[in-house]
Amino acid sequence: MRLLTALLVLPLLVGAAIALGSTMRAGADGPCGTSHDAMDAEEFAFLADLQDWRDANLENSSPLTPSGPLNAAAAWFAEYLAAGGSTNGHSDKYGRDYYDRALDCGWPPVLGGMGEGGIFTTTAAQAAAAMPHKEFEVPNDPRYYPLRCIGVGRAEADGETVWIMLLAQFPANQDCPSAQYSAQTASAPSPTPIQTPEPTPSSWRSWVPGIAND
């Protein structure tokens, strides 16, 4: 089992978000969409395990709700990595990070933080056990939007499974976006041999704020 990415999702101060309004991104207009965007039974099992962990370990844990755009972005990146795409961080060959991919898959540019985690493992239980390490111990703060919208994707890679999770803040009084991607649709690159796993997992942290239109 090797850890692909680990990141920190942080509450975003409203004042800071307003100050950063000029930096709002509209996405890189790259590809999105696979034949398995919707979550299947194993991905729902992962979600249930992750929810149980958060409920048991974090204060003010919110129910995690699957989101179509986040599922599509997670599924695309899982397939991209399984096909031999770079594992050097969150970026793909189109120059996008996970926030750009979410926007390209239909995620609205709302006020809030978003994070992505990935791992090469086998079962949903193993992935769920490995994901919530210290970088994912992010409790909900009642002053900010709760962490409640999630996308889960997985793809096979040389006997292992690539798991990708996207977790985002979203207003509690609104439904998590369910519409799938609205950008151009394209499959991930043709499969190529994936790199041999390194003995020591590499991990790093990242987060990206989304800025509201108003």
C-alpha positions in Angstrom: 0.0 0.0 0.0 1.4 3.4 -0.8 0.1 6.9 -0.1 -0.2 9.0 -3.2 -1.4 12.3 -1.8 -2.3 13.7 1.6 -3.6 17.2 2.1 -5.1 19.6 4.5 -8.5 21.1 4.1 -8.8 24.3 6.1 -11.8 26.5 6.9 -11.7 29.7 4.9 -12.2 33.0 6.6 -14.8 35.1 4.9 -12.7 38.2 5.0 -9.8 36.5 3.5 -12.0 35.0 0.7 -13.3 38.5 -0.2 -9.8 39.8 -0.3 -8.8 37.0 -2.7 -11.8 37.6 -5.0 -9.7 38.6 -7.9 -8.0 35.2 -8.0 -11.1 33.2 -8.7 -10.4 30.6 -11.4 -12.8 29.3 -14.0 -11.1 26.0 -14.5 -8.6 24.9 -17.1 -11.2 23.6 -19.6 -9.7 20.2 -19.6 -11.3 16.8 -20.0 -13.7 15.2 -17.5 -15.8 12.1 -17.5 -15.3 8.3 -17.5 -17.5 5.3 -17.8 -17.7 5.0 -14.0 -18.4 8.5 -12.7 -21.2 7.4 -10.4 -20.2 5.7 -7.2 -20.6 2.0 -7.0 -21.1 -0.3 -4.0 -17.4 -0.5 -3.1 -17.1 3.3 -3.2 -20.1 3.7 -1.0 -18.5 1.2 1.4 -15.5 3.5 1.5 -17.7 6.5 2.2 -19.5 4.7 5.0 -16.2 3.7 6.6 -14.9 7.3 6.3 -18.1 8.7 7.7 -17.9 6.3 10.7 -14.3 7.5 11.4 -15.2 11.2 11.2 -18.3 10.7 13.4 -16.2 8.9 16.0 -13.2 11.2 16.0 -14.2 14.7 15.0 -16.4 17.3 16.6 -19.4 18.6 14.6 -19.0 15.9 11.9 -21.5 16.5 9.0 -23.0 13.7 6.9 -20.9 13.4 3.8 -23.0 13.7 0.6 -21.8 12.5 -2.8 -21.6 15.2 -5.4 -21.8 14.5 -9.1 -19.0 17.0 -10.1 -16.7 15.8 -7.4 -17.3 12.1 -8.3 -16.6 12.8 -11.9 -13.4 14.7 -11.0 -12.2 11.9 -8.7 -13.1 9.2 -11.2 -11.2 10.9 -14.0 -8.0 11.4 -11.9 -8.1 7.9 -10.6 -8.3 6.6 -14.2 -5.6 9.0 -15.3 -3.2 7.7 -12.6 -4.1 4.1 -13.2 -3.2 4.7 -16.9 0.3 5.8 -16.0 -0.3 9.5 -15.4 2.2 11.4 -13.2 2.0 10.7 -9.5 4.0 13.8 -8.7 1.4 15.8 -6.8 -2.2 16.8 -7.7 -1.5 18.1 -11.2 -2.4 16.4 -14.5 -0.8 16.9 -17.9 -3.3 19.6 -18.6 -1.8 21.7 -15.8 -4.9 21.3 -13.6 -4.9 20.6 -9.9 -7.9 19.0 -8.1 -9.8 22.3 -7.8 -9.5 22.9 -11.6 -10.7 19.4 -12.4 -13.7 19.9 -10.1 -14.6 23.1 -11.9 -14.2 21.5 -15.3 -16.6 18.7 -14.0 -19.3 21.2 -13.1 -18.4 22.2 -9.5 -19.6 25.8 -8.8 -17.0 28.3 -7.6 -18.4 28.7 -4.1 -16.9 30.1 -1.0 -15.0 27.4 0.8 -12.1 25.0 0.8 -11.5 21.8 -1.0 -9.1 19.0 -0.6 -8.0 15.8 -2.4 -6.5 12.6 -1.1 -5.3 9.6 -3.0 -3.8 6.2 -2.2 -2.7 3.0 -4.0 -4.2 0.1 -2.1 -6.7 -2.7 -2.6 -9.9 -2.7 -0.7 -12.3 0.0 0.4 -11.6 -0.8 4.0 -7.9 -0.4 3.6 -8.4 2.9 1.7 -10.7 4.3 4.4 -8.3 3.3 7.2 -5.4 5.0 5.5 -7.1 8.2 4.4 -8.1 9.8 7.7 -4.6 10.4 9.1 -3.7 13.7 10.7 -4.1 15.8 7.5 -7.8 14.7 7.3 -8.6 15.3 11.0 -10.5 18.5 10.1 -13.5 19.2 12.3 -16.3 21.4 11.1 -16.3 24.9 12.6 -19.8 26.4 13.0 -18.4 29.7 11.8 -17.7 28.4 8.3 -19.3 26.2 5.7 -19.2 22.5 6.8 -17.1 19.9 5.0 -20.0 17.9 3.6 -19.7 17.3 -0.1 -17.6 14.4 -1.3 -16.5 12.6 -4.5 -15.0 9.1 -4.6 -13.3 7.4 -7.5 -11.2 4.4 -8.1 -9.4 2.6 -10.9 -7.4 -0.6 -11.2 -3.6 -0.4 -11.7 -1.3 -3.5 -11.8 -3.0 -5.4 -9.0 -3.6 -2.3 -6.9 -6.5 0.1 -6.8 -6.1 3.9 -7.1 -8.5 5.6 -4.8 -9.2 9.3 -5.0 -11.3 11.3 -2.6 -12.4 14.9 -2.9 -13.9 16.7 0.1 -15.3 20.2 -0.1 -17.0 22.8 2.1 -20.5 23.8 1.0 -23.4 25.7 2.5 -25.4 23.6 4.9 -28.8 25.0 3.6 -28.1 23.9 0.0 -27.9 20.5 -1.6 -24.4 19.3 -2.8 -24.2 19.9 -6.5 -25.5 16.7 -8.2 -25.2 17.6 -11.9 -22.3 15.9 -13.7 -19.6 17.7 -15.6 -20.5 20.4 -18.1 -17.0 20.8 -19.7 -15.7 18.7 -22.6 -15.7 15.0 -22.1 -12.6 12.9 -22.9 -11.2 9.6 -21.6 -8.0 9.3 -19.7 -4.7 8.6 -21.5 -4.2 5.1 -22.9 -2.8 2.7 -20.3 1.0 2.5 -19.9 3.1 0.7 -17.3 2.7 2.4 -14.0 5.8 3.3 -12.0 7.1 0.7 -9.4 5.9 1.7 -5.9 8.5 3.4 -3.8 9.4 1.7 -0.5 8.5 4.8 1.5 5.2 6.5 0.8 5.5 10.2 -0.2 2.9 12.6 1.0 2.2 16.3 0.9 -0.5 18.7 1.7 -2.5 21.1 -0.3 -5.8 23.1 -0.3 -7.4 25.5 -2.7 -10.1 28.1 -1.8 -13.1 28.6 -4.1 -14.3 32.2 -4.3 -18.0 33.0 -4.5 -19.2 35.0 -7.5 -20.8 37.6 -5.2 
